[in-house]
Amino acid sequence: DGGITQSPKYLFRKEGQNVTLSCEQNLNHDAMYWYRQDPGQGLRLIYYSQIVNDFQKGDIAEGYSVSREKKESFPLTVTSAQKNPTAFYLCASSIIGPRTDTQYFGPGTRLTVL
Amino acid sequence: QKEVEQNSGPLSVPEGAIASLNCTYSDRGSQSFFWYRQYSGKSPELIMFIYSNGDKEDGRFTAQLNKASQYVSLLIRDSQPSDSATYLCAARGAGNNRKLIWGLGTSLAVNP
């Protein structure tokens, strides 16, 4: 049963804590992405990775960190430096093709700062 | 600043009608375009992608691309209440840039 899994589904964090969001895919996709979605603001790219052990900052990388030690996994850490982390976090993956890199999304993690 | 623009809606259509969703993009170098559907509280799911000028049909959905005018549209025929969702348009640039530029989405309500 191929797909993208994210855990946990809901996450609550106290201010000052770091938290790590999990993203795993068994689609054999090369590229993986992390987005943040806030009401009325659409999808904003945090980080992306096209190959193991390499990743690039997206548009809003400050306060976040990632790693890509395995092709299947791309965890996102929300650090205490992220001032407004409450949001819906979406992980996606895609093949790398010549004309189209269709991104497929996991179910998301909803993070709330208490 | 590369942008993708969509009317936020809500677009309201009666059941069985055709819903027409539109999207314009600013980067003339964009090559591929994607339509996603997102139900409230859920993650986006792909409807279809298009990269050639003209129409592409998949069941009740038809994507239309006009690169000269820099717009993409999605037609939903025989709209059903289950089609009520937010529809996101995204564009991918040329070359090795894998990033997608996302619109804010159009909210569609199909009324029984």
Interface residues (C-beta under 8 A of the other chain):
Chain A: A31 G40 Q41 G42 L43 L45 Y48 Q50 G58 L90 S94 I96 R99 T100 D101 T102 Q103 Y104 F105 G106 P107 G108
Chain B: Q31 S32 F34 K42 S43 P44 E45 L46 F49 Y51 L88 R92 R98 K99 L100 W102 G103 L104 G105
